[in-house]
Amino acid sequence: MKVKLNRWNAVSVWQWGEVQDEVCGICRVAFEGTCPTCRYPGDDCPLVLGVCKHAFHIHCIVKWIDTDSRGSCPMCRQPFQMAME
């Protein structure tokens, strides 16, 4: 028995590597979108993953750390350190 394909439709799904959340813990916007600072999604606003495994838009966490947060993660209050890949 031979099978002939007349048409083929591909579907794919992607997600950010080790990120467990779907939205930024600071601005509550989906990672596929943009932070409030950016106008368009893309490379200008990458995700930052902390050692504590919480992820944020780069602009959001930089602004958070620049405030009087004492450099702590906004989710778990541990000192925020970026995880090295």
C-alpha positions in Angstrom: 0.0 0.0 0.0 1.5 3.4 -1.0 0.5 6.6 0.6 0.7 9.9 -1.3 0.8 13.2 0.6 -1.1 15.9 -1.2 -0.6 18.6 1.3 1.3 19.0 4.6 0.8 21.6 7.3 3.5 22.0 9.9 2.8 23.3 13.4 5.4 24.2 16.0 5.5 25.4 19.6 8.3 27.1 21.4 9.0 28.3 24.9 11.8 30.0 26.8 14.4 27.5 28.0 14.3 27.0 31.7 11.6 29.6 32.4 8.7 28.1 34.4 6.5 31.2 34.4 4.5 32.6 31.5 4.5 36.2 32.6 7.1 38.6 34.0 6.8 38.8 37.8 7.1 42.6 37.8 5.0 43.9 34.9 2.8 40.8 34.6 3.1 40.9 30.8 3.6 37.6 28.9 7.2 36.9 27.9 6.2 36.6 24.3 5.0 40.2 24.5 7.0 43.3 25.5 7.7 45.0 28.7 6.1 48.4 29.3 9.4 50.1 28.2 9.6 48.4 24.7 7.3 49.0 21.7 8.1 45.8 19.7 9.0 42.3 20.8 12.5 41.2 19.9 16.1 41.1 21.0 16.0 44.5 22.7 14.2 43.0 25.7 15.6 39.6 26.5 14.6 37.6 29.6 16.8 37.4 32.6 16.8 34.3 34.7 17.9 34.5 38.3 19.7 31.8 40.4 16.4 31.5 42.2 14.8 30.4 38.9 12.5 33.5 38.6 12.5 35.2 35.2 11.9 38.8 34.3 12.2 41.2 31.3 15.6 42.8 31.4 14.2 46.3 31.6 11.8 45.4 34.5 14.5 43.8 36.7 17.0 46.6 36.1 14.4 49.2 37.0 13.4 47.0 40.1 17.0 46.8 41.3 17.6 50.5 40.8 14.7 51.3 43.1 15.0 50.8 46.9 14.7 47.0 46.6 18.1 46.3 48.1 18.9 44.1 45.1 16.4 41.4 46.1 14.2 39.2 43.8 10.7 40.6 43.7 9.2 37.1 44.0 11.2 35.5 46.7 13.2 38.4 48.3 16.5 36.6 48.0 19.4 38.6 46.7 19.0 38.6 43.0 21.8 37.1 40.9 21.6 36.3 37.3 22.0 32.7 36.4 24.8 31.9 34.1 24.1 29.5 31.3 
